[in-house]
């Protein structure tokens, strides 16, 4: 005798012996018996725009042309981001904003999956085909690890299902995230409707490629925007905007699951169809001058800017970071190599640079580019200095020693410090050396010139001849 399930439409899931995998879904969709139900998909889109923020937030504006009957209707709006914030949704008819009144909104995101199907079919009948060709029909009792089924002959545990048939798609499960509105339309006919919302799961970051010349005094810079889209939907032929700046967001009480500009003469934001930059509130906005498609689960890169012949200084920094107490009197540290340049129009830039990573390359003797270091920069306005740390100098050695400390009185001490720098390069170098002092202090004597950088930092410049050695000696008096 045939199982009664054999005569009804079914949803079929193919399963391997080790892992349950959703493979095929077949069911008869519910007919739209009530003419007041209107469904719309991305096929109805007339415009798509997305503004992306550094923090992983996107503002989506989805415009669709819809034929809406007059009266109370149910609008089913499909193909939205699965990571959307439903509390941020705004829906309006651009054709007649006063015609539509929204009564209720529901966001449905319980998507079809093997786990969801099994959960909905507990205590319901299913049919299973095993690896050895047997068919088992009965009531699903459990699906944790193995399938436990109540059949006419008793309880059966199935460890090797290859196909599972369900009678129908359970109510409430959907194949894609969907917004549903109950609304009243006072003007039947065609409406251009715009739905906007915030979504997580999409972010952008600037990445820069820097090439320095043989003398380390000029560089070429190109910038790229890298977009990561894991928001749960694609944005096809979208107007793409990027916001550079830290936009404050209210943090949820629970954890959610879940750039280019046109420069003239001194560079170009991605070329004639790249990004254009503008000030926007207290941020900077970069707008791509052509439509772009950003697919779901895609990383996309777009050219942001280019600059050539930028003047740069290579500096060597000795920063042992030791205090005068608690960490010993002798400090050895590697000499850091840094690049400094001005983000100014006179220097071939002069544009707001979004935060990101600068990777630096240089040609070797054979003409091949070699990677020499990278560093991150923060959002940098025009006419500000950029400094990036590349690494440590191989042929320069620094040592700092506190040679003596003297108690002048209970709250005043003096320290004699000796700093030795050895240069094994075949060229003269200058070393920037920093010392840190807290309280009220002064430099009582020094063999080299110095500058007080701030309340607790003193800076010395130490010149060192080719294959030579320089010793800096100074005395600090400190009162607290």
Buried (B, 14 or more C-beta within 10 A) or exposed (E): EEEEBEEEEBBBBBBEEEEBEBBEBEBEEEEEEEEBBBBBEBEBBEBBBBBBBBEBBBBBBBBBBBEBEEEEBBBBBBBBBBBBBBEEBEBBBEBBEEBBEBEEBEBBBEBBBBEBBBBBBEEEBBBBBBBEEEEBBBBBBEBEEEBBBBEEEEEBEBEBBBBBBBBEBBEEBBEBBBBBBBBEBEBEEEBBBBBBBBBBBBBBBBBBBBBBEEEBEBBBBBBBBBBBBBBBBBBBEBBBBBBBBBEEEEEEEEEEEEBBBBBEEBBBBBEEEBBBBEEBEEBBBBBBBEBBEBEBEEEBEBBBBBBEEBBBEBBBBBBBEBEBEEEEBEBEBBBBBBBEBBBBBEBBBBBBBBBBBBBBBBEEEEEEEEEBBBBEBEBBEEEEEBEBBBBBBEEBBBBBBBEEBEEEEEEBBBBBBBBBBBBBBEEEBEBBBBBBBEEEBEBEEBBBEBEEEEEEEBBBEBEBEEEBEBEBBBBBBBEE
